[in-house]
Amino acid sequence: MDLEFLKCHGSGNDFIIIDEWNNDYSFSEEERKMLAVQLSRRGGPIGSDGILFVMSSTTADVRMRMFNSDGSEAEMCGNGLRCAARYAIDRTGKKELVFETMKADLPVAEVPEIYEGIRTFEVAIEPVSFDPASLPMITKKAEWINTPLPEIKEDISFTALSVPNPHLAAVVDNVDDSTVQSAGERANDNRQLFPNGTNVSFVKILANQKIFVRTYERGVGLTNACGTAMSASTLVSCILGGQPFNEVITVYNPGGMVQTVVNKKDENFYIKLRGNATYEFEGTVSLDLNNPSGMSVRKKKDFTEEKRLYEKMAHYAAETGVQAY
């Protein structure tokens, strides 16, 4: 089969967009999983953290489904939704749209640049729940907030929440990759505790309205950034780390930076995530799902200037954000 695609990234979290919305593509569920595994393979001709299928919707303007590089489907992907938002906004000419996702219809919009030359998009991260059953997490506790979890990492307290995909977040003094990797692997290997696995993030408070987040992403591993993880981590830092509600918080990560806002109304939380949606290249891939070694890619356009501008912003983020690990 021949498929047109667009390679893009949000905060260094990279994706392949396949447009079923405007193209006559039809995939079985098994084919979606196989495409995610084969096209996303690192070292292959494209490589990514996953695939974004942009589709028609009966409840919103457009629909997004996200499949991780291991073939599993994510309930939500904040960085991916920003990329899909730009793609749909570019094609409709509208500045605001509503996207159907697995758990909710969510508003997206193009907003003022987070950094000079960086087109920026805001997406809603909802619904938010601290009910362990929403992850799911198997426990008798009604909530798991800043509580030790020795099965995952001794001497570290975690908070469990869904946004709506599952997250564990820990506010720590220092972040190192080996600890994040180990905790992420243990959480995702322990299916008696997390039947569907979970994302795991370590959060360092840098200053007022500034945090650093490092994430082990379910189905991916250590990642430059995870939009829902940065959103969940911001909420946890507001509850536990003294960060303000209803104010812009800058979140630094190995892939760059984003902005988040956590609004609290009564006992409910509503998160906004703002950041880049950078195009890398587009082209056509020819492949036989039963013979992945024969895959070939023809590039049509390389977005060199966009990549240069993002590298400039990432350098700025590395210099202005306190080195957290």
C-alpha positions as CSV (number, residue, x, y, z in Angstrom):
1,M,0.0,0.0,0.0
2,D,1.0,3.6,-0.6
3,L,0.2,6.1,2.2
4,E,0.8,9.9,2.4
5,F,2.2,10.9,5.8
6,L,3.4,13.9,7.7
7,K,6.2,13.7,10.4
8,C,5.8,16.2,13.2
9,H,6.6,16.7,16.8
10,G,5.3,18.4,20.0
11,S,8.1,19.2,22.5
12,G,10.3,16.6,20.8
13,N,7.6,13.9,21.2
14,D,7.4,12.9,17.5
15,F,4.5,11.5,15.5
16,I,3.4,10.3,12.1
17,I,0.1,11.8,10.9
18,I,-2.0,9.6,8.6
19,D,-5.0,11.5,7.2
20,E,-8.1,9.3,6.8
21,W,-10.2,12.5,6.9
22,N,-9.3,13.7,3.4
23,N,-8.0,10.5,1.9
24,D,-9.7,7.3,1.0
25,Y,-7.9,5.1,3.5
26,S,-9.5,2.3,5.4
27,F,-7.7,0.2,8.1
28,S,-8.7,-2.7,10.3
29,E,-7.8,-2.4,14.0
30,E,-5.0,-5.0,13.4
31,E,-3.7,-2.9,10.5
32,R,-3.6,0.2,12.7
33,K,-1.4,-1.6,15.3
34,M,0.9,-3.0,12.6
35,L,1.3,0.4,11.0
36,A,2.2,1.9,14.3
37,V,4.8,-0.7,15.0
38,Q,6.3,-0.8,11.5
39,L,6.3,3.0,10.7
40,S,7.4,4.0,14.2
41,R,10.4,1.7,14.4
42,R,13.5,3.7,15.4
43,G,16.2,3.1,12.8
44,G,13.6,2.8,10.1
45,P,13.0,5.3,7.3
46,I,10.6,7.4,9.4
47,G,10.6,6.5,13.1
48,S,8.4,8.0,15.8
49,D,6.8,7.7,19.2
50,G,3.5,6.7,17.5
51,I,0.9,7.4,14.8
52,L,-1.9,9.9,14.8
53,F,-4.8,8.8,12.7
54,V,-6.8,12.0,11.8
55,M,-10.4,10.9,11.0
56,S,-13.9,12.1,10.4
57,S,-16.1,12.5,13.4
58,T,-19.9,12.4,14.0
59,T,-19.7,14.3,17.3
60,A,-17.0,17.0,16.7
61,D,-15.2,18.7,13.8
62,V,-12.6,16.0,13.5
63,R,-11.3,12.9,15.3
64,M,-7.9,11.7,16.5
65,R,-6.8,8.3,17.5
66,M,-3.2,7.8,18.7
67,F,-1.3,4.5,18.6
68,N,2.0,4.1,20.4
69,S,5.1,2.6,18.8
70,D,4.3,-0.8,20.4
71,G,0.9,-0.9,18.7
72,S,-1.2,0.0,21.8
73,E,-3.8,2.7,21.6
74,A,-3.6,5.7,24.1
75,E,-6.7,7.2,25.6
76,M,-5.2,10.7,25.1
77,C,-2.0,12.3,23.9
78,G,-1.5,16.0,24.6
79,N,1.5,16.6,22.4
80,G,-0.1,14.6,19.6
81,L,-3.4,16.5,19.9
82,R,-1.5,19.8,19.4
83,C,0.1,18.3,16.2
84,A,-3.3,17.0,15.0
85,A,-4.9,20.4,15.9
86,R,-2.4,22.3,13.7
87,Y,-2.9,19.8,10.8
88,A,-6.7,20.3,11.0
89,I,-6.5,24.0,11.5
90,D,-4.2,24.4,8.5
91,R,-6.7,22.5,6.3
92,T,-9.9,24.2,7.5
93,G,-8.6,27.7,7.9
94,K,-10.3,27.9,11.3
95,K,-8.5,29.0,14.4
96,E,-10.6,26.9,16.8
97,L,-11.9,23.4,16.4
98,V,-13.3,20.6,18.6
99,F,-11.6,17.1,18.4
100,E,-13.2,13.8,19.2
101,T,-10.8,11.7,21.4
102,M,-11.4,8.4,23.1
103,K,-12.8,9.8,26.3
104,A,-14.0,13.3,25.4
105,D,-14.6,16.0,22.7
106,L,-11.9,18.6,23.4
107,P,-11.5,22.2,22.2
108,V,-8.2,23.1,20.4
109,A,-7.0,26.5,19.2
110,E,-4.1,28.4,17.7
111,V,-2.8,30.9,20.3
112,P,0.0,33.5,20.5
113,E,3.5,32.1,20.0
114,I,5.3,30.6,23.0
115,Y,8.6,31.7,21.4
116,E,9.4,33.8,18.4
117,G,8.6,31.9,15.2
118,I,7.0,28.9,16.9
119,R,3.4,28.3,16.0
120,T,1.6,27.5,19.2
121,F,-1.5,25.5,19.9
122,E,-3.6,25.1,23.0
123,V,-5.5,22.0,23.9
124,A,-7.8,21.0,26.7
125,I,-6.6,18.0,28.9
126,E,-9.8,16.5,30.3
127,P,-11.4,14.7,32.1
128,V,-9.3,14.7,35.3
129,S,-9.8,12.1,38.0
130,F,-8.0,11.0,41.2
131,D,-10.2,7.9,41.4
132,P,-7.7,4.9,41.2
133,A,-10.3,3.0,39.2
134,S,-10.0,5.5,36.4
135,L,-6.4,4.5,35.7
136,P,-7.1,1.6,36.6
137,M,-5.0,1.1,39.8
138,I,-5.9,-1.9,42.0
139,T,-6.1,-0.6,45.5
140,K,-8.6,-0.3,48.3
141,K,-7.8,3.4,48.8
142,A,-10.3,6.0,47.5
143,E,-7.3,8.2,46.4
144,W,-3.6,7.7,46.1
145,I,-2.0,11.2,46.7
146,N,1.6,11.7,47.8
147,T,1.7,8.2,49.2
148,P,4.6,5.7,49.2
149,L,4.5,3.0,46.6
150,P,7.4,0.6,47.4
151,E,6.4,-1.8,44.6
152,I,7.5,0.9,42.2
153,K,10.2,2.8,44.0
154,E,11.3,2.7,47.6
155,D,11.3,6.0,49.6
156,I,9.4,8.0,46.9
157,S,5.7,9.1,47.3
158,F,3.5,9.0,44.2
159,T,0.2,10.5,43.2
160,A,-2.1,8.6,40.9
161,L,-4.5,10.3,38.5
162,S,-6.0,10.0,35.0
163,V,-6.1,12.9,32.5
164,P,-7.8,10.7,31.1
165,N,-4.9,8.3,30.4
166,P,-3.2,6.9,33.5
167,H,-0.3,8.7,35.4
168,L,1.9,8.3,38.4
169,A,3.7,11.5,39.4
170,A,6.3,12.1,42.1
171,V,7.6,15.5,43.2
172,V,11.3,15.0,44.0
173,D,14.4,17.0,44.8
174,N,16.5,15.5,41.9
175,V,15.6,13.7,38.7
176,D,17.8,11.1,37.0
177,D,17.0,9.0,34.0
178,S,17.9,5.6,35.6
179,T,15.4,6.1,38.4
180,V,12.7,7.2,36.0
181,Q,13.4,4.3,33.7
182,S,13.4,1.8,36.6
183,A,10.2,3.1,38.1
184,G,8.5,3.2,34.7
185,E,9.4,-0.4,33.9
186,R,8.4,-1.7,37.3
187,A,5.0,0.1,37.1
188,N,4.3,-1.3,33.7
189,D,5.5,-4.8,34.5
190,N,3.2,-4.9,37.6
191,R,-0.1,-5.8,36.0
192,Q,-1.6,-6.8,39.3
193,L,-1.3,-3.1,40.4
194,F,-1.8,-1.4,37.0
195,P,-3.7,-3.8,34.7
196,N,-3.3,-1.5,31.7
197,G,0.1,0.0,32.6
198,T,0.7,3.6,33.4
199,N,2.9,6.6,32.6
200,V,5.4,7.6,35.3
201,S,6.8,11.1,35.8
202,F,9.3,12.7,38.2
203,V,8.8,16.4,38.8
204,K,11.3,18.9,40.1
205,I,10.1,22.3,41.3
206,L,12.5,24.9,39.8
207,A,10.9,28.1,40.9
208,N,7.5,29.8,41.2
209,Q,5.6,28.9,38.0
210,K,8.5,26.7,36.7
211,I,8.9,23.0,36.9
212,F,10.9,20.2,35.2
213,V,9.3,16.9,34.2
214,R,10.9,13.6,33.0
215,T,8.6,10.9,31.9
216,Y,8.5,7.1,31.2
217,E,5.7,6.9,28.7
218,R,3.6,3.7,28.6
219,G,4.2,1.9,25.4
220,V,7.2,4.1,24.5
221,G,9.7,4.3,27.3
222,L,11.7,7.3,28.3
223,T,10.5,10.2,26.1
224,N,11.6,13.7,25.4
225,A,8.1,14.9,26.5
226,C,4.6,13.7,27.1
227,G,1.8,16.3,27.0
228,T,-0.6,14.6,29.4
229,A,2.3,13.8,31.7
230,M,3.3,17.5,31.8
231,S,-0.3,18.4,32.4
232,A,-0.7,15.8,35.2
233,S,2.6,16.8,36.7
234,T,1.6,20.4,36.8
235,L,-1.6,19.6,38.6
236,V,0.3,17.5,41.2
237,S,2.8,20.3,41.6
238,C,-0.1,22.7,42.3
239,I,-1.5,20.4,44.9
240,L,1.8,19.4,46.6
241,G,4.5,21.8,45.4
242,G,2.9,25.2,46.0
243,Q,2.5,26.1,42.3
244,P,-0.4,28.5,41.7
245,F,-3.7,27.6,40.2
246,N,-5.2,29.7,37.4
247,E,-1.7,31.0,36.4
248,V,0.6,30.1,33.5
249,I,3.3,27.5,34.5
250,T,6.3,26.9,32.3
251,V,7.2,23.2,32.1
252,Y,10.7,22.3,31.0
253,N,11.6,18.9,29.6
254,P,14.4,17.3,27.6
255,G,12.5,18.2,24.4
256,G,12.0,21.9,25.1
257,M,9.2,23.6,27.0
258,V,5.4,24.1,27.1
259,Q,3.0,26.2,29.2
260,T,0.2,24.8,31.3
261,V,-2.7,26.3,33.3
262,V,-4.6,24.4,35.9
263,N,-8.0,25.9,36.7
264,K,-9.9,24.8,39.8
265,K,-13.6,25.0,40.1
266,D,-15.2,23.6,43.2
267,E,-13.6,20.2,43.4
268,N,-12.9,19.8,39.7
269,F,-9.7,20.6,37.7
270,Y,-9.4,21.7,34.1
271,I,-6.0,21.8,32.4
272,K,-4.8,23.7,29.4
273,L,-1.6,22.7,27.5
274,R,0.1,25.1,25.2
275,G,3.1,24.4,23.0
276,N,4.6,23.9,19.6
277,A,3.4,21.7,16.8
278,T,6.4,21.5,14.4
279,Y,6.4,19.9,11.0
280,E,9.5,17.9,10.1
281,F,8.9,16.3,6.7
282,E,6.1,14.9,4.6
283,G,6.1,12.2,1.9
284,T,4.7,8.9,0.8
285,V,5.5,5.5,2.3
286,S,5.1,2.2,0.3
287,L,4.9,-0.9,2.4
288,D,3.5,-4.4,2.6
289,L,2.4,-5.0,6.2
290,N,3.4,-8.7,5.8
291,N,6.8,-7.8,4.6
292,P,8.0,-4.7,6.5
293,S,11.6,-5.0,5.3
294,G,10.5,-3.8,1.9
295,M,9.3,-0.4,3.1
296,S,10.4,2.6,1.1
297,V,9.8,6.3,1.7
298,R,9.7,9.2,-0.8
299,K,10.1,12.6,0.8
300,K,8.1,15.4,-0.8
301,K,9.0,18.3,1.5
302,D,11.4,18.9,4.4
303,F,10.5,21.7,6.8
304,T,14.0,22.9,7.4
305,E,13.2,26.3,8.7
306,E,10.6,25.0,11.2
307,K,13.2,22.6,12.6
308,R,15.8,25.4,12.9
309,L,13.4,27.6,14.8
310,Y,12.5,24.8,17.2
311,E,16.1,24.0,17.8
312,K,16.6,27.7,18.7
313,M,13.8,27.5,21.2
314,A,15.0,24.2,22.7
315,H,18.4,25.8,23.2
316,Y,16.8,28.7,25.0
317,A,14.8,26.3,27.2
318,A,17.9,24.4,28.1
319,E,19.7,27.7,29.1
320,T,16.9,29.3,31.0
321,G,15.5,26.2,32.7
322,V,17.5,25.2,35.7
323,Q,19.4,21.9,34.9
324,A,17.4,19.3,36.7
325,Y,19.3,16.2,36.0
